[in-house]
Amino acid sequence: MSDQRRTSEWEILIGYPLEEAEQILKEEMVPFEVKFTVAPGEVSSSEDAYVVAVRDGEILGLICASPDWNVK
């Protein structure tokens, strides 16, 4: 059995600021949804968020996080 990982053409967006990724996907007319992940005890915010993962599907999923992952 082959252990090949299927890659998405949109994985290039990993590391992009959320605003830039949204702009690119809107220009390409790709349906997407944004989901946030945060450190325990923190609140998610789209301010200064970056794309940390991309999930393929009918609607492309952008998983985003703030660059501040300090644990208190």
N, C-alpha and C positions, 0 to 999 in steps of 0.2 A: 504494500500500500504506500502510495506517495504521500509525503508530509509537506506538500506545498501550501503555502499560505496565499489565499486569494487577496490581492491588493485592489484597492479602489483607486480610480483615477483622481479622486478628490483627497486622497491622503496627503497630497502636496500641501494642503491647507494647514496641516499640523504645524504649530508654532506661529501661525499668523495671528495678528490681533483680530478679535471678533469682528470689528467694524469692517476691516478689509475683506475678510472671508465672506461676510454677508454681501458686500458690494459685488464681489466676483460672482457669487452664486446667483444673485439677482440679475446681473448682466447676462449670464448664461441661461437664465430662466429655469433654474434647477430648484424644485421644491425642497425645502429644508426646515428643520426645527432645531432650536437651540436648547440644550440642557446644560445645567451647571453642576459641578462637583466642588465641594468645599472641605476645608479642614474641619475636624470635629469641633463643634461649638461655635462655628463661624456662620455668617450669613452670605449667601451668594449675591453677586453684583455684576452687572454687565460692564461696569466701569473698569477699564484696564484689563478686561478678560482676554485670554488667549485660547485658541483651539488646541486641545490636548489629545483629542481622538476624533475619528470619523467613523460613523456606522452606516453601512449600506442598507438600503431598503427602499420601499416605495417612496418614502420621504427620507432624504439624507439627514442623518443625525449629526449635529456638531456638538461635541462634548467640550465644554469650556470651563476654565478655572482662572482665578485671580493668581497673579504671580507671588502673592504673599501667603505662604503656607506655614507661618509661625504657629506652633502649638503652644497654647497657654496653660 
